Amino acid sequence: MPSSLVVVEPGRPVRLVCPADVAVTCVAGIAWITTARDTRDVVLAQGDRHLAARRARLFINGMPGCVLRVERQRPAPGMVRCATRSAR
Protein backbone atom coordinates (compact mmCIF):
# COMPACT_ATOMS: atom_id res chain seq x y z
CA MET A 1 0.00 0.00 0.00
CA PRO A 2 1.71 3.18 -1.13
CA SER A 3 1.23 6.46 0.70
CA SER A 4 -2.20 8.02 0.05
CA LEU A 5 -3.63 11.43 0.82
CA VAL A 6 -7.12 11.53 2.29
CA VAL A 7 -9.05 14.81 2.28
CA VAL A 8 -11.76 15.07 4.93
CA GLU A 9 -14.16 17.89 4.11
CA PRO A 10 -16.13 19.74 6.80
CA GLY A 11 -19.25 17.78 7.76
CA ARG A 12 -18.25 14.76 5.63
CA PRO A 13 -16.62 12.11 7.86
CA VAL A 14 -14.53 9.38 6.25
CA ARG A 15 -14.51 5.67 7.13
CA LEU A 16 -11.22 3.84 6.65
CA VAL A 17 -10.71 0.08 7.05
CA CYS A 18 -6.99 -0.61 7.37
CA PRO A 19 -5.81 -3.48 5.15
CA ALA A 20 -2.49 -3.52 7.06
CA ASP A 21 -0.83 -1.73 9.96
CA VAL A 22 -0.89 1.93 8.92
CA ALA A 23 0.39 5.30 10.08
CA VAL A 24 -2.03 8.20 9.74
CA THR A 25 -0.27 11.58 9.69
CA CYS A 26 -2.11 14.89 9.76
CA VAL A 27 -0.79 17.06 6.92
CA ALA A 28 -3.20 19.99 7.40
CA GLY A 29 -6.06 20.92 9.73
CA ILE A 30 -7.21 18.89 12.71
CA ALA A 31 -8.50 15.29 12.61
CA TRP A 32 -10.65 13.54 15.19
CA ILE A 33 -10.25 9.76 14.86
CA THR A 34 -12.50 7.16 16.47
CA THR A 35 -11.55 3.49 16.20
CA ALA A 36 -14.32 0.88 16.34
CA ARG A 37 -14.27 -1.12 19.60
CA ASP A 38 -11.92 1.36 21.28
CA THR A 39 -13.16 3.88 23.83
CA ARG A 40 -10.22 6.24 23.26
CA ASP A 41 -10.47 8.89 20.56
CA VAL A 42 -7.42 10.50 19.00
CA VAL A 43 -7.09 14.12 17.92
CA LEU A 44 -4.30 14.93 15.46
CA ALA A 45 -2.99 18.40 14.61
CA GLN A 46 -0.65 19.12 11.71
CA GLY A 47 2.44 16.88 12.00
CA ASP A 48 0.88 14.47 14.53
CA ARG A 49 0.81 10.74 13.77
CA HIS A 50 -1.42 7.84 14.82
CA LEU A 51 -0.62 4.15 14.32
CA ALA A 52 -3.56 1.88 13.52
CA ALA A 53 -3.49 -1.91 13.48
CA ARG A 54 -4.46 -4.09 10.56
CA ARG A 55 -8.23 -4.47 10.20
CA ALA A 56 -8.86 -1.41 12.39
CA ARG A 57 -11.98 0.52 11.38
CA LEU A 58 -11.36 4.24 11.66
CA PHE A 59 -14.02 6.95 11.58
CA ILE A 60 -12.38 10.29 10.81
CA ASN A 61 -13.88 13.76 11.20
CA GLY A 62 -12.16 17.00 10.24
CA MET A 63 -12.38 19.88 12.68
CA PRO A 64 -13.57 21.50 10.48
CA GLY A 65 -11.58 19.73 7.72
CA CYS A 66 -8.19 18.04 7.34
CA VAL A 67 -5.75 16.33 5.01
CA LEU A 68 -4.16 13.05 6.12
CA ARG A 69 -1.37 10.89 4.77
CA VAL A 70 -1.99 7.16 5.20
CA GLU A 71 0.95 4.81 4.73
CA ARG A 72 1.59 1.15 5.41
CA GLN A 73 3.84 0.34 8.34
CA ARG A 74 6.03 -2.71 8.60
CA PRO A 75 6.88 -4.08 12.05
CA ALA A 76 10.45 -3.45 13.16
CA PRO A 77 12.74 -6.52 13.03
CA GLY A 78 12.34 -8.63 16.15
CA MET A 79 8.97 -7.08 17.05
CA VAL A 80 6.01 -9.34 17.69
CA ARG A 81 2.52 -8.02 17.03
CA CYS A 82 0.03 -9.00 19.71
CA ALA A 83 -3.66 -9.37 19.08
CA THR A 84 -6.22 -8.44 21.70
CA ARG A 85 -9.83 -9.43 22.05
CA SER A 86 -12.70 -7.48 23.49
CA ALA A 87 -14.33 -8.86 26.62
CA ARG A 88 -17.71 -10.35 25.80
N, C-alpha and C positions, 0 to 999 in steps of 0.2 A: 504494500500500500504506500504509494508515494505521498508526499506532503500535499494537503489540500487546504484551500481557504474556504471557510464557511462564513457567509454574511448573514447575520441575524438582524432582521429589520424590526423597528419598533412595533410592538403588538403582534408579532408573528413568530412565536416560539418555534424552535427546531428540535426534532427528535433525532437522536443519533444512536444507532446500535453498533457497538465496536466489534469489528470482525477479528481484532487482535488487540494486544495491549497497545494503548495509544497515549500520546501526550497531547493535551489541548493547551495551546498557548494563546493568550489574548494579545492580538496585534493592535486593536484599537477599540475604544469604548470600554464598557463594563459588562461582564457576563455573569449571570446567575445560573449555576448548574445544579440540577437535582438528579441524583442517580436513583433508579428504581431499587427498592428494598434497602435503602440506606437513609437513615434519619438525618444525616448531616448534609447540609447544602454547602456549596462552595461558591464564593464570589471572587472573580478574577478581574483585576485591573490590567491596563496595558503592561505587557512584559511578564505577568504572572503565568504560572504553568500548573496544570492539574494532570495527574496520571490516572488513567482509567483502565481497568482490567478488561481482558477479552470477554466478550458477551455482555458487557455492561450496557445498560440502556440509559442514555443521558437525555434529559429534557433541559434545553438551554433557552433562556430568555435574555434579551439584551436590555440594558438599563440606561438609556432607552433602546439603544442598538449596539452592535459590536461586530468585530471581525475576528475570527479565530483561525489559527493554523492547527490542523490535526495531522499528526504524523505517527507512523507505527514505531513502537519501541521494542527493542530486543532485550531480553534479560542479560544482565552482565554475566560474564563467565563465572561459573561456580555458584551462581544464585539459583535457589530453588523457589518456584512459585507455589504458594500455598493456596488451596481453595478453602472457602468457608461456606457454611450452610446456615440458613436462617433457622431459628428455633421455630418449631411448629406447634 
